Amino acid sequence: MSSVTKEKKSSIIAEFGGNPKNTGSIEGQIALLTEEINEISKHLQANKKDFSTHRGLMRKVGQRKRLLIYLSKTNLLGYRALLEKLGLRK
């Protein structure tokens, strides 16, 4: 299972956070978690009995959910734009 590379992380943070150094932005964190969730999901489709990875996936999904709730409470327009950009909650 390959994780997200440094270059991929910095490009995601730059695209969603505005600045490659702004790793603490909520939008950047959510986008990064979404990328990691997608990669782990692909791994689990091929390895159905990998339960420890499934637990890690559930932790990442929960963390993204908490960050999305925070973003919706603080910046509703940014929340809606981010959902549209990432293709979440169709």
LINUR-V443712 format. One record per helix or strand of 2 or more residues. SS is the DSSP state (H for helix, E for strand). FROM is the first residue (numbers start at 0). LEN is the number of residues. If there is no record, write none. Layout:
BEGIN
[[SS & FROM & LEN] [SS & FROM & LEN]]
END
This chain:
BEGIN
[[H & 5 & 12] [H & 25 & 21] [H & 50 & 24] [H & 75 & 11]]
END
